[in-house]
């Protein structure tokens, strides 16, 4: 998997919105009997895409590796994705940012699809910061909020 920071800050007519793009390979085991990516595997591919964006060393959100919980997940399929569509281009951005949680929007396209084409899959995950020691939600730090705010639509 490769990831690319796409920080298209130019706004206006024809400009693409700010997104973090991750290229995620489809494995043969991700396919189901109908020869397209299985739902449970799609959820895993979304997870693999957000790891380099949020949890790699050097990211202000890296501390959430030690504690965060998935509070909500929604996936909508608009088309099939097959093994030959690898690597998937998974574009992510923040759709909501609150005191203890944030929501990620996903757009999943086949390899080579135009960035402004209709995604085959759209999804969202709500992630809450969590303190493992106290077993309670925690507030996002200023650094975490600042980084996430950069990716707001």
Secondary structure, 3 states (H helix, E strand, C coil): CEEEEECCCCCCCCCCCCEEEEEECCCHHHECCCCCECHHHHHHHHHHHHHHHHCCCCCCCHHHHHCEEEEEEEEEECCCCCHHHCCEEEEEEEEEECCCEEEEEEEEECCCCCCCCCCCEEEEEEEEEEECCCCEECCCCHHHHHHHHHCEC
